[in-house]
Amino acid sequence: MSPKELMISRYEAFARKDWNYLAKTATNQSVKELELMPEIEWLKLEVIYADGSQVEFKAYYRDANGLGVLHEKSNFIQENGSWKYKDGELFTTKIERNESCPCGSGKKFKKCCI
């Protein structure tokens, strides 16, 4: 599994709340730590680029405060022949008004969930 494939599978695990898989595929995350995450509905994943051991992505979500985006450049390392999530650099990014709304309506964000 490549870092990009692992990142996609970890996004899917976040959506399913599969804390065991997430802890198993990271170097520094415990199940107990992950279980404390706030309630989030994951809506859409956009991979911006994948290069070697880095993957940059935007993951759109809905929480108690409305719609948001997690924009990260993730770093992966190999341990015992398998890739694992190491850490990431977060970016301050917001959903732009003219982007397609991540809720899946097909409308622009400014005419939908803003």
Summary of the structure (lengths in Angstrom):
residues: 114
radius of gyration: 14.8
end to end distance: 37.2
largest distance: 48.8
contacts: 307
relative contact order: 0.17
helix: 25%
strand: 42%
